Amino acid sequence: MNIKCVVACHDGDGPNFYFVKVDCTKEQYDNGDHYEAAEGIIRENYDVDGPFWVCDENDYRVNFLMSNFKWETADVTCVD
């Protein structure tokens, strides 16, 4: 399954949002492994600091944010 995630953290400009698509199995999703994968790719590819806050497309609190982002520009990662 492909899950859209938002990672909130700090970068050189202050607080920021990063958008990631995570490819994972249903079991990995149920275990929350997609959160760690999303945070991991942002840590690896950007100069960012915590704390980190990660949510996915099924979290009702970020529905507006998720629906208005241009997902074709998001980083893509897989759960190991």
C-alpha positions, 0 to 999 in steps of 0.5 A: 500500500502507498500511504501519504504522510506529513512530517513536521519538524524544524529546518534552517528556516524554522518550522516546516512540513515535509510530504512523503509517500511511504510504500508499506504492507498492511502489517507494517502500516498497522505497526506504525512502521510507516511513521518511522520510514517517513521520518527517516527519509526526511532526516536522511535528505534534509538538514532538519531537527526534532522534535518530529511529528508524523501523521498520515492521510487517514488522520482526520486532523490533517485532511485539509493539509493532505488534500491541498498538497501537490503529491507528485512533488513528494519524496518516496520511500519504502519500509525496510 
